[in-house]
Amino acid sequence: MTGHTTARQRLTAELLDALRTDGGVRVVTGEPGCGRTAFLDHAARLFRAGPVRHLRADQAHELDDTLRTATAAGPVLLCVDDAHLWDAPARATLARTAARIRGTGVRAALLVTVPDHRRVAPELADLPVLRLGPLTPADAALLVRDAADEAVDPAVREELITAAEGNPALLLALVRSLSPAQLSGRRALPPSLVTGEVLAEVAGDRLPDDPGGLPLTTAAAARATGEEDADDELVLRACPSAIDEPLPDLLTRGEGRLRFRSALMLRAVYATAPPGHRRAAHLALAEAATEPDGLLPLLHRSWATTGPAPALAASLTRAVTDPACTAPPALRRRALTRAADLTPDGAERARRHLAAAQQALLAGHTADALRLLEQARGRSAPAPVRGGAELLRGAVLLADGPVEDARESFLLAADLLPPPAAARATLAAADAAWSAGDPTGCLSALAPTRTPPTLPLAEACVRVPRSGTPTASGAPAARTGAAAPRTASTPPTSPPPNGTMPTNPMPDGDPSRDHRDGLRAVLLARFDLAAAPLRRVVDNGLRGSDPDHLLRSAAAALMLGDVTSARRAGARALAAARTSGSAALEPRALEYLAYAELRAGRHQLARTHAEEGLRTAARAAQRNTAAHHHAVLALAASIEGEADLVAEHAEAALRTARRHGLAQAATLAHWAAARADLGAGRPREAAQRLGPLVLPGARRGHFAVWMLAVPCFVEATASAGRPQHAAAVVESFALWAACGADPQAPSQLLRCRALLAGPDTADELYRRALDRHDDTAGDFERARTELLYGKWLRRRRRLREARTRLEEARLGFERCGARLWAQQAAAELRAGGAAPAAAPAASPGAGDLARLTPQQLRIARYVAEGATNREVALSLSVSTRTVDYHLRNVFATLGLRSRVELVRLVEQEEKTGARL
C-alpha cells in the first residue's frame, strides 16, 4: 500500500523514537484492512539501530536468546504479526519477553500486531497499545492514485474515499470493483459502492458462520440510528434466543449498549447477510419497540417491506416532520430517503428526495445531498421542487464549489420559486456574488427587479466597504456571511410540519426584508438607511434559537460594528447547531465567532475557533468555509509573528480561493502575508504585496476588504521611504473611517496621517491617535501606534519620550502574543540607549518554556501530554511537517534530546508555577 507510505512512515518514525525512550513495546491494532502488516513492514525498513527479527509462533522459544544477543551486540527490533493466532503458551512467552523489555531496559523494541474486531488475548491485554486510525483524505487520495491504472476523476475519487471511511483495504477493493470507464467518470457509478461482495472480500474469514442471530440484529439496529452501537434491551427483545447465550466475540457490551468492536465488521455483517434475514431482523426490531408508531420502528418496517408502500411512506414522512421529533438530520435523511423509495407518485417522490437532500446537507453529507438532488431535479418534478433543488444545490456550491456557479443556481431557483422563496434565493445569490468580489452582481440580486444599480458602484465601494469585513487591526469581522448571511444557502433544521417539502427549503417566515434592505444600503454607502433594519435583524435573531437566524443576526451585528452581539449570536448559533446535530452549520458558526474575536482584538481566541472550524469544515466537506478559516489563522499568525504558519495557512486559503473564485478569502490571505512581512521588519516586501490590493487597478483586492489593508500599506510605504505612494488611498480610507462602523478606523486614520505628515503636525496626530485608542479595545493596534510614535520620537532625539512609548508598545505586543512586533519595540529601545525592562525573575529551574513562541508552547504541551506529531497536527489544523519543524526548534531552544526530557521539563515548570 504505497499510497499512504509517507504518513505511515512519519508515524512509524515517531513510534520508534518513543520506543527508544519509554519501554520499547507496542501492540499495534486496528480494524480488518487497516494496514497492520504494512505498518510493521514500514517499521522494519525504518529501524536503523540494529537487526530486525520477524518471529512466528514456532519461534517463541528463541526469544530469550534473541534478547541476550541484543544486549551484547546492540538494539534489536522484534516484529510479531497477528499474535492472536499464536497458541496460549507462545503468547505467554511473548508477554514475558515484553515485560522483560519494559522492566529491565533491555536494548530491544517489540512490535506486536493484533486485530481489534475480537477480544485481545489476556496475555497481551496490559501492554501499551497503538491503534491505527483511518487514513486521512490526503493519504487516501494518494492510495487511489497509486492503485488505479489510469487517472481517476476527482468526483469519483471523493466518492471512493467517503465510502471507504479511511480503511485502506476497503478503498483498494472499491477501486478494483470499478471499471476504467467508471473510475475516469465516463460511466456512472453503481447505486451502491460498498456491496456485500466488496465487504466480504475485505472481511474474509472473520465473518461469523451464522448470518443471523445477535450480530445481525445488532447491525440492523445500528444501521437504523446511524450510530456505532444499539440499545441492548431492544436488541435482546428482538432476538430472545440470545439472552442466555454468551456474547459473540465480535460484540462488546457496556452501559446498556451493544456495539461491534470494528465498524467495518458491522457493515460487513449486515451487507453479507441474505436479504430475507435482514428483513426478518428489521421486522423483529420494529415489533420489539415500545412505541410502534415512532420513527425508528417505522424505519425498521420500511426495510422489512418490498415494493411500493405509499401509506408507510406517508407515515415515515409524518414522523420526520412531527414538531415533537428530535431525530438528528442524518436519521431524518435516512427516513425520508426510504419514504421516497416507497413512494409510487413521481412528484411526491421528488419532494421527499429534496427533503432528504436538505437533511443530508445539514448532517454534513454533501455527496449524499447531491445524489438526492439529482433525483429531485428531473423535468417531471414540479417547478417549485426543481426550484428548491437548485436552491439547495447553490448552497452546496457556496460551501464547496465555484461561487459563480452557486450564484447561477440561486438565480435559477429564484425564477422557479414563488415570491417569498424567490426573495430568499436572490439574497443567497447576492451572498455568492459578494464572495466572488462582484459588487455589481450583488446589488443586482438585491434590487427588486434584479437590475444594475443606478448609483455609480465604484464610488459606493470606495466610500463604504462593508463594516462586516476585517478591520484594519487584523480582525476580519466577517466575510461573505457578514454582508449576506447566506439565508438561502442553508436548509432549515427540520422539514415543515405538513409532511411535504416546501417550495423553498429555508426557514419559516419572510426572507428578512430587513437584512436585504440593510445590506443594499451598506453597498450603496447609505449607512444612515442601513442601521435601523440591521439592528432589527440583530435583535430578532437573538430572541430565538434557530441557528440560521442567529447567523444572520451575527452578520448584521458585524456590519454595525457591534462585536459583542456578533460574538453572542455566533456562540448561540454554534450551540444550537451542535444540539440539533446540524454539522453543516457548525463551521459557519465557528467562522463568525473567529471573525468576531479577531475584530475584538482577541486573536488567540479567534485562532482557537478557526482551528476547530477547520476540523468541522473538513468533516462537512466545506472547502470554501475552510478557506476562510485558513485566512483567519493566517491573520492571527501574522500578529504572533509565525511566518511559517502564515505561509501555510495563506497558501491553503489561496488554493481553494483560486479554484472556486473566492475573492474575499484571497484578499485576506495576501493581506496576512504582507502583515507578516511588516512584523518581520520587511516593509518594502510588505508594500509590494499590499500595493496591488489597495491601489486602483484590475488587481485591486476584494471591494469590501482592500480598504481595511490601507493602514498596513501606509505603514509599509512610509517605513520603506516611499510615503508619496500612499497619499491617495489615505483619503479614501478617511471616507471609510467616517462611516462609524469600525471603532478602530478613526485612530488608524490619525496614525496614517501622522506617518505622512511633516514634523510640525505629526506629533499632534500621533497623540490624537493614542487618545482615540483609549476609546476602543485591542492591545495590538494601540501598540502599533505606540511603536511608530516611539520610532518617530527617537529619530528626533526625544529619547525619554521615545522610551516611554516604546516600552508601552513592547508591553502591549507581549500582552497579545505579538512576539516579532515586541522584538521590534525592544530593538528600538536598545537603539535609543535603553534596554527593555527585565521580566520578573522566575523560580530556580523554572521559566525555560517562556523562551518558546506561542505555537511552540502549544506543541510542547500536546507532546508532553503524549500526543504524536500527527495528532498534534490534527489538533492544531496544521501539517505534520510544520509540527516537525517547530518540535525541532523546541528541542534546540531548550537543549533537549528526547520527548521524555520535554515531558519532565513541562511537568517541572507546571509544578513550580511556570505557565505555558
Residue pairs with C-beta under 8 A, 6 or more apart in sequence:
1 35
1 38
1 143
1 168
1 172
2 143
2 146
3 139
3 140
3 141
3 142
3 143
3 144
3 145
3 146
3 147
3 168
4 35
4 135
4 139
4 140
4 142
4 143
4 168
5 42
6 139
6 142
7 135
7 136
7 138
7 139
7 870
7 880
8 35
8 38
8 39
8 42
8 139
9 42
9 46
10 869
10 870
10 880
10 884
11 39
11 868
11 870
12 39
12 42
12 43
12 46
13 46
14 868
14 869
14 870
15 26
15 43
15 130
15 868
16 43
16 46
16 47
16 77
16 109
17 898
17 899
18 899
19 25
19 26
19 109
20 49
20 75
20 109
20 898
21 898
21 899
21 900
22 900
23 101
23 102
23 128
24 101
24 102
24 106
24 108
24 109
24 110
25 98
25 101
25 102
25 109
25 110
25 112
25 127
25 128
26 110
26 111
26 112
26 127
26 128
26 129
26 130
27 83
27 112
27 113
27 114
27 120
27 124
27 127
27 128
27 129
27 130
28 36
28 39
28 40
28 111
28 112
28 113
28 114
28 129
28 130
28 132
29 36
29 113
29 114
29 115
29 116
29 120
29 129
29 130
29 131
29 132
30 36
30 115
30 116
30 131
30 132
30 133
31 115
31 116
31 117
31 167
31 262
31 263
31 264
31 265
32 115
32 117
32 169
32 202
32 203
32 204
32 206
32 262
32 264
32 265
33 167
33 168
33 169
33 170
33 202
33 203
33 264
34 132
34 133
34 134
34 167
34 168
34 169
35 132
35 168
35 169
36 81
36 82
36 113
36 114
36 115
36 132
37 81
37 82
37 113
38 168
39 113
39 132
40 79
40 81
40 111
40 113
43 77
43 79
43 111
44 52
44 54
44 77
44 79
47 77
47 109
49 74
49 75
49 77
50 70
50 73
50 74
50 75
50 76
50 77
50 107
51 73
51 74
51 76
51 77
52 76
52 77
52 79
53 66
53 76
53 77
53 78
53 79
54 79
54 80
54 81
55 62
55 63
55 78
55 79
55 80
57 85
57 86
57 87
57 90
58 90
60 86
60 89
60 90
60 93
60 94
61 93
63 78
63 93
63 94
63 97
64 97
66 76
66 78
66 108
67 76
67 97
67 100
67 101
67 106
67 108
69 76
70 76
70 106
70 107
70 108
71 106
71 107
74 107
75 107
75 108
75 109
76 107
76 108
76 109
77 108
77 109
77 110
77 111
78 97
78 108
78 109
78 110
78 111
79 111
80 86
80 94
80 110
80 111
80 112
80 113
81 113
82 113
82 114
82 115
83 91
83 94
83 112
83 113
83 114
83 121
83 124
84 114
84 115
84 118
84 120
84 121
86 94
88 121
88 123
91 121
91 123
91 124
92 123
94 112
94 123
94 124
95 123
95 124
95 127
97 110
98 110
98 112
98 124
98 127
100 106
101 108
101 109
101 110
112 124
112 127
114 120
114 121
114 124
115 206
115 262
116 131
116 261
116 262
117 206
117 250
117 260
117 261
117 262
117 264
117 265
118 249
118 250
118 261
119 249
119 261
133 166
134 165
134 166
134 167
135 143
135 164
135 166
135 167
135 168
135 171
136 166
137 161
137 618
140 160
140 161
140 164
140 166
140 168
140 171
141 157
141 161
143 168
143 171
143 172
144 152
144 157
144 160
144 161
144 171
144 175
145 152
147 171
147 172
147 175
147 176
148 175
148 183
149 180
150 180
150 183
150 184
151 184
152 160
152 175
152 183
152 184
153 183
153 184
153 185
155 185
156 178
156 182
156 183
156 184
156 185
156 189
158 367
159 189
159 193
159 367
160 171
160 174
160 175
160 193
161 171
162 367
163 170
163 174
163 193
163 194
164 170
164 171
164 174
164 194
165 263
165 264
167 202
167 264
169 202
170 194
170 198
170 199
170 202
170 264
173 198
173 201
173 202
174 193
174 194
174 198
175 183
177 193
177 195
177 197
177 198
178 189
179 187
181 187
182 188
182 189
182 190
194 267
194 271
195 271
196 268
196 271
196 272
196 273
199 264
199 267
199 268
199 271
199 272
200 207
200 268
200 271
200 272
202 264
202 268
203 264
203 265
203 268
203 272
206 265
206 268
207 265
207 268
207 269
207 272
208 215
208 248
208 250
208 269
211 272
211 273
211 274
211 277
212 273
212 277
212 280
212 281
213 239
213 241
213 242
213 248
214 235
214 239
214 242
214 245
214 247
214 248
214 251
214 258
215 248
215 250
215 251
215 260
215 269
216 269
216 270
216 273
216 277
216 278
216 281
217 235
217 238
217 239
217 242
217 281
217 284
217 285
218 230
218 235
218 251
218 258
218 259
218 260
218 266
219 260
219 266
219 267
219 269
219 270
219 273
219 281
220 270
220 278
220 281
220 282
220 285
220 300
220 303
221 230
221 231
221 234
221 235
221 238
221 258
221 285
222 228
222 229
222 230
222 259
222 260
222 266
223 270
224 282
224 285
224 296
224 299
224 300
224 303
224 331
224 334
225 296
225 331
226 328
226 330
226 331
226 334
228 259
228 260
228 263
228 266
229 257
229 258
229 259
230 257
230 258
230 259
231 256
231 257
231 258
232 253
232 256
232 257
232 258
233 256
234 285
234 288
234 289
235 258
235 285
236 242
236 243
237 288
238 281
238 284
238 285
238 287
238 288
239 281
239 284
247 253
250 260
250 261
250 262
250 265
250 269
251 258
251 259
251 260
251 261
252 258
252 259
252 260
252 261
253 259
260 266
260 269
270 278
273 281
278 303
279 303
279 304
279 306
280 304
282 300
282 301
282 303
282 304
283 300
283 301
283 304
285 297
285 300
286 292
286 297
286 298
286 300
286 301
286 304
289 296
289 297
289 300
291 297
293 315
293 319
294 319
295 316
295 319
295 320
295 325
295 327
295 331
295 335
298 312
298 315
298 316
298 319
298 335
299 316
299 334
299 335
299 338
301 312
302 309
302 312
302 313
302 316
302 335
302 338
302 339
302 341
302 342
303 338
305 312
305 342
308 342
308 343
308 344
309 342
310 342
310 343
310 344
310 345
312 342
313 338
313 339
313 340
313 342
313 343
313 352
314 339
314 499
316 335
316 336
316 338
316 339
316 342
317 335
317 336
317 339
317 352
317 355
317 499
317 500
318 499
319 325
319 335
320 327
320 332
320 335
320 336
320 339
320 355
320 494
320 495
321 494
321 495
321 496
321 497
321 498
321 499
322 497
323 497
325 332
325 494
327 335
328 363
328 580
328 581
329 359
329 360
329 362
329 363
329 493
329 580
329 581
329 582
329 583
330 359
330 360
330 363
330 365
330 581
332 356
332 359
332 494
332 495
333 356
333 357
333 359
333 360
333 363
333 365
333 368
333 372
336 352
336 353
336 355
336 356
336 359
336 495
337 352
337 353
337 356
337 372
339 352
339 356
340 349
340 352
340 353
340 356
340 375
343 349
343 352
346 380
346 381
347 380
347 381
347 382
347 385
348 500
349 375
350 375
350 376
350 378
350 380
350 381
350 382
350 385
351 376
351 385
351 500
351 501
352 501
353 372
353 373
353 375
353 376
354 372
354 373
354 376
354 385
354 388
354 389
354 392
354 501
354 505
355 495
355 500
355 501
355 505
356 372
357 368
357 369
357 370
357 372
357 373
357 376
357 389
357 392
358 369
358 392
358 491
358 492
358 495
358 501
358 505
359 491
359 495
360 366
360 368
360 369
360 372
361 369
361 392
361 395
361 396
361 491
361 584
362 491
362 493
362 581
362 582
362 583
362 584
362 585
363 581
363 582
363 583
363 584
364 583
364 584
364 619
364 620
364 621
366 396
366 399
366 400
366 620
366 621
366 622
367 621
369 392
369 396
370 393
370 396
373 389
373 392
373 393
373 396
376 385
376 386
376 388
376 389
377 386
377 389
377 390
377 393
378 386
381 389
383 416
384 416
384 417
384 418
384 421
384 503
384 504
385 501
385 503
386 416
387 412
387 413
387 414
387 415
387 416
387 417
387 421
387 422
387 425
387 503
387 504
388 413
388 417
388 421
388 501
388 502
388 503
388 504
388 505
390 409
390 410
390 412
390 413
390 416
390 425
391 409
391 410
391 413
391 417
391 421
391 424
391 425
391 428
391 488
391 504
391 505
391 506
392 491
392 505
393 409
394 406
394 407
394 409
394 410
394 413
394 425
394 428
394 429
394 432
394 488
394 489
395 406
395 428
395 486
395 488
395 489
395 490
395 491
397 403
397 405
397 406
397 409
397 432
398 406
398 428
398 431
398 432
398 435
398 480
398 486
398 489
398 624
399 489
399 584
399 620
399 621
399 622
399 623
399 624
399 625
400 621
400 622
400 623
400 624
400 625
401 624
401 660
402 659
402 660
402 661
403 432
403 433
403 435
403 436
403 624
403 660
403 661
403 662
404 432
404 436
404 661
406 428
406 432
406 489
407 429
407 432
407 433
407 436
407 438
407 441
407 445
410 425
410 426
410 428
410 429
410 432
410 445
410 488
410 489
411 425
411 426
411 429
411 445
411 450
413 421
413 422
413 425
413 488
414 422
414 423
414 425
414 426
414 429
414 450
415 422
417 425
417 503
417 504
418 503
418 504
420 504
420 510
420 511
421 502
421 503
421 504
421 506
421 511
422 504
423 510
423 511
423 513
423 516
424 487
424 488
424 504
424 506
424 511
425 488
425 504
426 445
426 446
426 450
426 488
427 445
427 446
427 484
427 487
427 488
427 511
427 512
427 515
427 516
428 484
428 486
428 487
428 488
428 489
429 441
429 445
429 488
430 441
430 442
430 443
430 445
430 446
430 484
430 516
430 519
431 480
431 481
431 483
431 484
431 485
431 486
431 487
431 488
431 489
432 480
432 489
433 439
433 440
433 441
433 442
433 444
433 445
434 442
434 480
434 483
434 484
434 664
434 704
435 479
435 480
435 624
435 661
435 662
435 663
435 664
435 665
436 661
436 662
436 663
437 663
437 664
437 667
437 702
437 703
438 663
439 457
439 460
439 461
439 523
439 703
440 452
440 453
440 457
442 483
442 484
442 523
443 452
443 453
443 457
443 520
443 523
443 524
444 450
444 451
444 452
444 453
446 516
446 519
446 520
446 523
447 453
447 520
453 460
453 523
453 524
455 524
455 525
459 525
460 523
460 524
460 525
461 523
461 703
461 704
462 707
462 732
462 735
463 525
463 735
463 736
464 522
464 523
464 525
464 527
464 735
464 736
464 739
465 703
465 704
465 705
465 706
465 707
465 708
465 736
466 482
466 483
466 522
466 523
466 559
466 704
467 477
467 522
467 558
467 559
467 560
467 561
467 739
467 741
467 742
468 477
468 478
468 482
468 483
468 522
468 555
468 556
468 558
468 559
468 704
469 476
469 477
469 478
469 479
469 482
469 483
469 664
469 702
469 704
469 705
469 708
470 476
470 477
470 595
470 598
470 599
470 635
470 668
470 671
470 705
470 708
471 477
471 598
471 599
471 708
471 742
471 744
471 745
472 708
472 709
472 710
472 711
472 712
472 742
472 744
472 745
472 748
472 781
473 599
473 601
473 744
473 748
473 778
473 780
473 781
474 598
474 603
474 635
474 636
474 638
474 639
474 675
474 780
475 595
475 597
475 598
475 599
475 600
475 601
475 603
475 606
475 635
475 744
475 778
476 595
476 598
476 599
476 631
476 632
476 635
476 668
476 705
476 708
477 558
477 561
477 563
477 566
477 595
477 596
477 598
477 599
478 554
478 555
478 558
478 559
478 566
478 591
478 592
478 595
478 596
479 591
479 595
479 628
479 631
479 664
479 665
479 668
480 486
480 664
481 551
481 554
481 555
481 588
481 591
481 592
482 554
482 555
482 558
482 559
482 592
482 595
483 519
483 522
483 523
483 555
483 559
483 704
484 515
484 519
484 555
485 515
485 548
485 551
485 552
485 554
485 555
485 556
486 551
486 588
487 506
487 507
487 511
487 512
487 515
487 548
487 552
488 504
488 506
488 511
490 506
490 548
490 551
490 584
490 585
490 588
491 505
491 506
491 584
492 505
492 506
492 507
492 508
492 548
493 546
493 547
493 548
493 580
493 582
495 501
495 502
496 502
496 508
506 548
507 546
507 548
507 549
512 537
512 552
513 533
514 533
514 534
514 536
514 537
514 540
515 533
515 534
515 537
515 552
515 555
515 556
517 529
517 530
517 533
518 530
518 531
518 533
518 534
518 537
518 556
518 559
519 530
519 559
521 527
521 529
521 530
521 533
522 530
522 534
522 559
525 739
527 739
527 740
527 741
530 559
531 560
534 556
534 559
534 560
535 556
535 560
537 552
537 553
537 555
537 556
538 553
538 556
538 557
538 560
538 562
538 565
538 569
539 553
540 549
540 553
541 549
541 550
541 551
541 552
541 553
541 554
541 556
541 569
542 550
542 553
542 565
542 568
542 569
542 572
544 550
545 572
545 576
546 576
547 573
547 576
547 577
547 580
547 582
547 585
547 589
548 573
548 585
550 569
550 570
550 572
550 573
550 576
550 589
551 569
551 570
551 573
551 585
551 588
551 589
551 592
553 565
553 569
554 565
554 566
554 569
554 570
554 573
554 592
554 596
555 592
557 563
557 565
557 566
557 569
558 566
558 592
558 595
558 596
558 599
559 741
560 741
561 740
561 741
561 742
561 743
563 596
563 599
563 600
566 592
566 595
566 596
566 599
567 593
567 596
567 597
567 600
569 592
570 589
570 590
570 592
570 593
570 596
571 589
571 593
573 585
573 588
573 589
573 592
574 586
574 589
574 590
574 593
576 582
576 585
577 583
577 585
577 586
577 589
578 586
583 616
583 619
583 620
584 620
584 622
586 613
586 616
586 620
587 613
587 616
587 617
587 620
587 622
587 625
587 626
587 629
588 625
590 609
590 610
590 612
590 613
590 616
590 629
591 609
591 610
591 613
591 625
591 628
591 629
591 632
593 606
593 609
594 606
594 607
594 609
594 610
594 613
594 629
594 632
595 606
595 632
596 606
597 603
597 605
597 606
597 609
598 606
598 632
598 635
598 636
600 777
600 778
601 777
601 778
601 779
601 780
601 781
601 816
603 635
603 636
603 639
603 640
603 780
603 816
603 817
604 636
604 816
604 817
604 854
606 632
606 636
607 632
607 633
607 636
607 637
609 632
610 629
610 630
610 632
610 633
610 636
610 877
611 629
611 633
611 875
611 876
611 877
613 625
613 626
613 629
613 632
614 626
614 629
614 630
614 633
614 877
615 874
615 877
617 623
617 625
617 626
617 629
618 626
623 656
623 660
624 656
624 660
624 662
624 665
626 652
626 656
627 652
627 653
627 655
627 656
627 657
627 660
627 662
627 665
628 653
628 662
628 664
628 665
628 668
629 877
630 649
630 650
630 652
630 653
630 656
630 665
630 669
631 649
631 650
631 653
631 665
631 668
631 669
631 672
632 668
633 645
633 649
633 877
634 645
634 646
634 649
634 650
634 653
634 668
634 669
634 672
634 673
635 668
635 671
635 672
635 675
637 643
637 645
637 646
637 649
637 672
637 676
637 855
638 646
638 672
638 673
638 675
638 676
638 679
639 675
639 679
639 780
639 816
639 817
639 818
639 821
640 817
640 818
640 819
640 820
640 853
640 854
640 855
641 676
641 679
641 680
641 818
641 819
641 820
641 821
641 823
641 853
642 853
642 854
642 855
643 676
643 680
644 882
644 885
645 855
645 878
645 882
646 672
646 673
646 676
647 673
647 676
648 878
648 879
648 882
649 669
649 672
649 878
650 669
650 670
650 672
650 673
651 669
653 662
653 665
653 666
653 668
653 669
654 665
654 666
654 669
654 670
656 662
656 665
657 663
657 665
657 666
657 669
658 666
663 701
663 702
664 702
664 704
664 705
666 701
666 702
667 693
667 701
667 702
667 705
667 706
667 709
668 705
670 689
670 690
670 693
670 701
671 690
671 693
671 701
671 705
671 708
671 709
671 712
673 689
674 685
674 686
674 689
674 690
674 693
674 709
674 712
674 713
674 716
675 686
675 712
677 683
677 685
677 686
677 689
677 716
678 686
678 712
678 715
678 716
678 719
679 818
679 820
679 821
679 824
680 820
681 820
681 824
683 715
683 716
683 717
683 718
683 719
683 720
684 716
684 720
686 712
686 713
686 716
687 713
687 716
687 717
687 720
687 722
687 725
690 709
690 712
690 713
690 716
691 713
691 725
692 699
692 700
692 701
693 699
693 700
693 701
693 705
693 706
693 709
693 713
694 700
694 701
694 706
694 707
694 709
694 710
694 713
694 729
695 725
695 729
700 706
701 709
707 732
707 733
707 736
708 742
710 726
710 729
710 730
710 732
710 733
710 752
711 733
711 748
711 751
711 752
713 726
713 729
714 723
714 726
714 729
714 730
714 752
714 755
714 756
715 751
715 752
715 755
715 784
715 788
717 723
717 725
717 726
718 726
718 755
718 756
723 755
723 756
726 752
726 755
726 756
727 756
730 749
730 752
730 753
730 756
733 745
733 748
733 749
733 752
734 749
736 742
736 745
737 745
737 746
737 748
737 749
739 745
743 775
743 776
744 776
744 778
744 781
746 772
747 769
747 770
747 772
747 773
747 776
747 781
747 782
747 785
748 769
748 781
750 765
750 766
750 768
750 769
750 772
751 765
751 766
751 769
751 784
751 785
751 788
753 765
754 761
754 762
754 765
754 766
754 769
754 788
754 789
754 792
755 762
755 788
757 765
759 796
762 792
763 792
766 785
766 788
766 789
766 792
769 785
769 789
770 782
770 785
770 786
770 789
773 781
773 782
773 785
779 812
779 813
779 815
779 816
780 812
780 813
780 816
780 818
780 821
782 812
783 808
783 809
783 810
783 811
783 812
783 813
783 816
783 818
783 821
783 825
784 809
784 821
786 805
786 806
786 808
786 809
786 812
786 825
787 805
787 806
787 809
787 813
787 821
787 824
787 825
787 828
789 805
790 802
790 803
790 804
790 805
790 806
790 808
790 809
790 825
790 828
791 802
791 806
791 828
793 799
793 801
793 802
793 805
794 802
794 806
794 828
794 831
794 832
799 832
799 833
799 834
802 828
802 832
803 829
803 832
803 834
806 825
806 828
806 829
806 832
807 825
807 829
807 836
807 837
809 821
809 825
810 822
810 825
810 826
810 829
810 836
813 819
813 821
813 822
813 825
814 822
817 854
819 853
819 854
825 836
826 836
829 835
829 836
830 836
839 850
842 850
842 912
842 914
843 912
843 913
843 914
845 908
845 909
845 912
846 908
846 909
846 912
846 913
846 914
847 909
847 914
848 894
848 905
848 909
848 914
849 857
849 860
849 894
849 905
849 906
849 909
849 914
849 916
850 914
851 893
851 894
852 860
852 890
852 893
852 894
853 886
855 876
855 886
856 886
856 889
856 890
856 893
857 916
858 876
858 916
859 872
859 876
859 883
859 886
859 887
859 890
860 890
860 902
860 906
860 916
861 906
861 916
862 871
862 872
862 875
862 876
863 869
863 872
863 887
863 899
863 902
863 903
864 902
864 903
864 906
864 907
867 875
869 880
869 883
869 884
869 887
870 880
870 883
872 883
873 879
873 880
873 882
873 883
876 883
890 896
890 902
891 897
891 902
894 902
894 905
896 902
896 905
906 916
909 916
910 916
